[in-house]
Amino acid sequence: MPEPGVAGQPDAVARVMLAASLVPPGRVASYGDMGALTGVGPRQVGAIMREHGASAPWWRVVGHDGVLVPLEKARPRWAEEGIVVRPDGRGCRMRAFRADLAELAAEYRFAAAERGWSVATD
């Protein structure tokens, strides 16, 4: 079970799961994108997604280069959402499918505020 956050704030798992849930269908965000949004390192985001990602749209969180290791599991979901696999078969083109990061950040701040979380702003 995740440890509670400091002074009533959410722990890293809660922050990453919220951010992942906000990536729109048909779009992806990288582990680094998620980390910058939630204050968690990209590797920790990967570990959190591996351990807890079943409760979020895990297929929308990819490596910085669009690579998704469990791609075969993600293919049906990507096809349903219109995410096209690159010709090398390893992931998607980030330029074509990356979520609008400013919009994602705004959605995250709003959702966090609704939960009573304080979120650092730029």
N, C-alpha and C positions, 0 to 999 in steps of 0.2 A: 504494500500500500504506500502511495507517495507520502512524503512528509509534508505537513502543512506549511504554507508560506509564512514569511516573516510578518508579524504584527497584523494578522488577518488578511494578508495579501495572498494571492494564489501561488501555488508552487509552479515549477517549470512545466510539469506535465499538463496542468490545467491551462496554462498560457499557450503552450504549443498546440494542444488539442483544439482550443478556441480558434487560433489562427488558421489551422488546417481546415477547420469546418467552414471558414469564410472564403476559401479559394473558390471562385465561381466554376460551375460546370464548364468543361471545354477549355479550361485554363490550368496552368501549373505554376508552382512557385518552388524555388530551390530551397534546400536546407539552409543556406545562407540568408535567403530572403526571410524565411521563418525566424531564423535566429536574430536578425536585425530588428524584426518586429517585436519579438518577445523578450529580448535581452538574454538569450540562450545561445551558446556556441553551436555552429552547424553540426559538429559531430554529436553533440548532446541531443540536438533535434533529431538526428538520425537514430540515435539509441532510443529516444522517447517514441518515435514513430514505429520502430521495430517492436517495442514492448507494449505500446498502448494504442497503436494506430488503427486497430480494428474498429475502434469506435468513431473514427473520422474518415474522410475521403482520402486515404493514404495514397491512392494512385495519382493524386494531384500534387504530391510533394516529391521532387526529383533532385538529382544532383545538379550542380551548377551548369553542367553541359547538357542537361535534359535527359540524362541516363537514369533509368529506373531499373534496379536489379531484379525485382520480381515482375519483369515486364510481361511474361506470359500470363500471369494472373491478372495483370492490369489491362491487357489488350481488349477484352470484351467491354470493359468500362470506358476505355479510351475511345473505342469505335462508337459506342453509344453516345459519347459526348462530342465526337468530331475531332478528337486529338489524333493527328496522323503520325504514325511511326516513321522515323527517318529512314532513308534508303539503307543505312548500315544496320538497321534492325535493332538498335540498342536503346532508343529513346525517342524524344521528340525534338523539334527545333525550338529552342527557347525564344528566338526572335518572333516566331509565329504564335506561340502558345503561352508565353509568360503572362501571368495576371498583371493588371495595371497596379503597380506597387503603391502608388499614392492612394488610389481608391481602396486597396486592401488595407492600408494603414488607417485610413479614415474609418472603415468598417470595423476594424479591430478596436480602435479607440472608443467608438460608440458602444460596441458590444461589451467591452471591459467596463465602461462607465455604468452601463445598465446593471452590471453585476456588483457595482460598488468598488471596483478595483481602481487603484491609481495607476496611471500610465504616463511614462515620461513622453514628452512631445519634443519635437525638433527645435 
